[in-house]
Amino acid sequence: MSTAKPDHTLQILTLSEYRILKAAADLMVPEAVDSPETDLAFKIDTVLAQVRPQLQSQFKQLLWLVEWGGPFLSFRFQRFTRMPPQGQARYLIAWERSRLPLKRMGFQALKRSVMAAYYGSEPSWQGIGYKGPWLHRGFPHEFEGKGIQTPSA
């Protein structure tokens, strides 16, 4: 069972919802585990504080569906946060590959939220070759990319 606690005060998520999201995020982006500057669940909570209450509510419902969906949707009689990491990974993969569109959409919403939080965080930029926003780099801007390639004859 996850006992993770955020380093800062949560704005939207409850501690239980934070733990569900943290467990899923840690599986999706293992590089971010145990790194305070990449607490993806906390970053998502911060973003949720800026969206409409209806979207906040829907995201929280998704987290509870992930937590309790095992017994009701997959015939796994264990809550998500009480599964071992290998079981959690298999559970999320089953959501990703489900024949039920609702489960696939739920997985994609969760995955995209986690990935946006990760790749929007400065610690991930070096690994993908991103130098940060141009506004913070000064002028002149170094070109980033190969540009237009002409086919060789």
C-alpha positions in Angstrom: 0.0 0.0 0.0 1.3 3.4 -0.9 2.1 5.7 2.0 3.5 8.6 -0.2 2.9 12.1 1.1 3.5 15.3 -0.8 6.1 17.8 0.3 3.7 20.6 -0.1 0.0 21.2 0.7 -2.4 19.7 -1.8 -4.9 22.1 -3.3 -7.5 19.8 -5.0 -6.6 16.2 -4.4 -7.1 14.4 -1.2 -4.2 12.4 0.3 -5.8 9.2 -1.0 -6.3 10.6 -4.5 -2.7 11.9 -4.4 -1.5 8.3 -3.6 -3.4 6.8 -6.4 -2.0 9.3 -8.9 1.5 9.0 -7.5 1.5 5.2 -7.8 0.3 5.5 -11.4 2.8 8.3 -12.3 5.7 6.3 -10.7 5.0 3.4 -13.0 4.6 5.6 -16.1 7.7 7.6 -15.5 10.1 5.7 -13.3 12.8 8.4 -13.8 10.7 10.8 -11.7 10.4 8.5 -8.6 11.9 9.9 -5.4 12.7 13.2 -7.0 11.1 16.2 -5.1 11.4 18.5 -8.1 9.4 16.0 -10.2 6.6 15.1 -7.9 4.2 14.6 -10.8 1.1 14.0 -8.7 1.7 17.3 -6.9 2.3 19.1 -10.3 -1.0 17.7 -11.6 -2.8 18.8 -8.4 -1.4 22.3 -9.0 -2.7 22.4 -12.6 -6.1 21.0 -11.4 -6.4 24.0 -9.1 -6.5 26.2 -12.3 -9.3 24.4 -14.2 -13.0 24.3 -13.9 -14.5 22.5 -11.0 -16.3 20.1 -13.4 -12.9 19.0 -14.8 -11.5 18.6 -11.3 -14.4 16.4 -10.4 -14.0 14.3 -13.5 -10.3 13.7 -12.9 -11.0 12.8 -9.2 -13.6 10.3 -10.4 -11.1 8.8 -12.8 -8.7 8.3 -9.9 -11.3 6.5 -7.9 -12.2 4.4 -10.8 -8.6 3.4 -11.2 -8.4 2.6 -7.4 -11.7 0.6 -7.2 -12.1 -0.5 -10.8 -10.2 -3.7 -10.2 -13.0 -5.5 -8.3 -15.7 -4.1 -10.5 -14.3 -3.9 -14.0 -11.4 -6.4 -14.1 -12.4 -9.0 -11.5 -9.2 -8.3 -9.6 -10.1 -8.3 -5.9 -7.6 -5.8 -4.8 -7.5 -2.0 -4.8 -4.9 -0.4 -7.1 -2.8 1.2 -4.3 -2.7 -2.2 -2.5 -1.3 -4.1 -5.5 2.4 -4.8 -5.8 4.1 -2.7 -8.5 4.0 -5.5 -11.0 0.3 -5.9 -10.4 -0.3 -2.2 -10.8 1.7 -2.2 -14.1 -0.4 -5.2 -15.4 -3.6 -3.5 -14.3 -2.7 -0.2 -16.1 -1.7 -2.1 -19.3 -5.0 -3.9 -19.2 -6.7 -0.5 -19.1 -4.6 0.7 -22.0 -5.5 -2.4 -24.1 -9.1 -2.8 -23.0 -11.9 -3.5 -25.4 -14.0 -1.0 -23.4 -13.5 2.5 -24.8 -14.1 4.1 -21.4 -11.2 2.3 -19.8 -8.9 3.2 -22.8 -10.0 6.8 -22.6 -9.4 6.9 -18.8 -6.0 5.4 -19.3 -5.1 8.0 -21.9 -6.3 10.9 -19.7 -4.2 9.6 -16.9 -1.1 9.0 -19.1 -1.3 12.3 -20.9 -1.7 14.2 -17.6 1.4 12.4 -16.2 3.4 12.9 -19.4 2.5 16.6 -19.6 3.6 17.1 -16.0 6.9 15.2 -16.6 7.9 16.8 -19.8 6.8 20.2 -18.6 9.3 19.9 -15.8 12.8 21.3 -16.2 14.6 18.2 -14.9 13.4 16.2 -17.9 14.5 18.7 -20.5 18.2 17.7 -20.8 17.3 14.1 -21.5 15.2 15.1 -24.5 17.6 17.8 -25.8 15.2 20.7 -25.0 17.1 23.8 -23.9 14.1 25.5 -22.4 11.8 28.4 -23.5 13.5 30.9 -25.8 12.3 33.8 -23.7 14.7 32.7 -20.9 17.7 32.0 -23.1 18.4 35.4 -24.4 19.3 36.4 -28.0 20.4 35.3 -30.4 18.6 31.9 -30.4 20.7 28.9 -31.4 18.9 26.9 -34.1 17.6 23.6 -32.7 17.2 20.9 -35.3 18.5 19.7 -38.6 16.6 22.2 -40.7 15.5 21.4 -44.2 17.3 18.5 -45.6 17.9 18.2 -49.3 17.9 14.7 -50.7 21.4 13.6 -51.9 21.6 12.6 -55.5 
